[in-house]
Amino acid sequence: MSGGSSMIEVRSLEKKYNGRKAVDGISLAIARGSCFGLLGPNGAGKTTTVEMMENILPQDAGVILYKGRERDRTFNQEIGIQFQHTELLAYLTVEETLKTFAAFYHKHLPVEDVIRMCMLDNIRKSMNEKISGGQRQRLLLGLALLNDPELLFLDEPSTGLDPQARKHIWEIIRDINQKGKTIILTTHYMEEAESLCDTIAVMDQGRIIEQGSPKSLIETHCQGEGREKNLESVFLKLTGKHLRE
Ligand code: ATP
């Protein structure tokens, strides 16, 4: 595995909680410009892995290389993170929230560009406490995009949304990826991974048990009579579990 063309690479990554390995020797190389999906059942170690990559959580062992080198102080300025549980001030409007967060960065995109990209124009004057779940996810995505990151981390970007709101988020994510951004996302939705990701890694019990393109995984694991040809079926075969339980 070489760091040359990778946006981010991890080697032999480990994390223990109370003496138990939550992440047990993971190696991954994420190509520049790709949309990479990390799938796994509850407790597989996805969030722990991603938080180590995001520089939020220190690893117990292993190496993380960003553009082929150890991360330095510029890393945090160059990445974007969409957290699942960001607290937003209830009485700020969407536009005020974006402007407040923009002020945290040395350099940021014009707030208007983010409003357009994330389809926030018609709710720019709405207070955060009044917006819907889908609108909130689009705002959180907008906040993660403010510093025009090269690498974007999305933690279950469409969890809990209705199908229409989910499609909107997918459209935006696809658009961002087509603009050349590298995306790492965790998801429980098979259709989300299949529709957005060019590469998928399946985690279980702290390890990567399989990775490849959705198409190659389906071709490899969905042979034989009666087996449905989709990622859910791949996942079930590999982990013995459904994606959402
Ligand atoms: P989910 O899909 O439910 O979010 P996940 O794949 O993201 O799960 P992690 O949250 O990374 O999994 O958890 C991996 C393992 O580490 C689990 O067994 C979890 O209980 C444990 N764990 C995670 N965070 C902590 C913590 N702060 N202290 C102790 N154990 C933890």
Residues whose N, C-alpha, C, O or C-beta is under 5 A from the ligand:
A	BS01	ATP	Y17 A22 G40 P41 N42 G43 A44 G45 K46 T47 T48 T49
